[in-house]
Amino acid sequence: YLYFSRYYLCRNRYRADGTINPSTHKLFASGYYWFFAGFIVNYFLHTKITFRSTLSNEHLFKYSIVVAINYLLTLIFTYIFEQFFNLPMMGKIISLPVVAVNGFVLLNYWVYCK
């Protein structure tokens, strides 16, 4: 979602008269609000339900690193497929299983140490 928000911003940032389109800033900001809300909800659900652990600052810090790594992997796949094949959505689709496996392994063996 954030990738496409930035893509939309780059394409529609300026109006025909050269002024900045104010609606693009709202779209960009709303994407980050939802990302942050999803991050908090996912952290809570993964901690309490998936891994049956307790909430802690250490878990939150490590979870943040895993999310950042997975986000970076998604951006890399999307960028590569956009640059070489002009298919950014295919990069996103191919990154999904990579990110899912990477996330589970890191969460299971590093964040929650099972």
Secondary structure, 3 states (H helix, E strand, C coil): CHHHHHHHHHHHCECCCCCECHHHHHHHHHHHHHHHHHHHHHHHHHHHHHCCCCCCHHHHHHHHHHHHHHHHHHHHHHHHHHHHHCCHHHHHHHHHHHHHHHHHHHHHHHHCCC
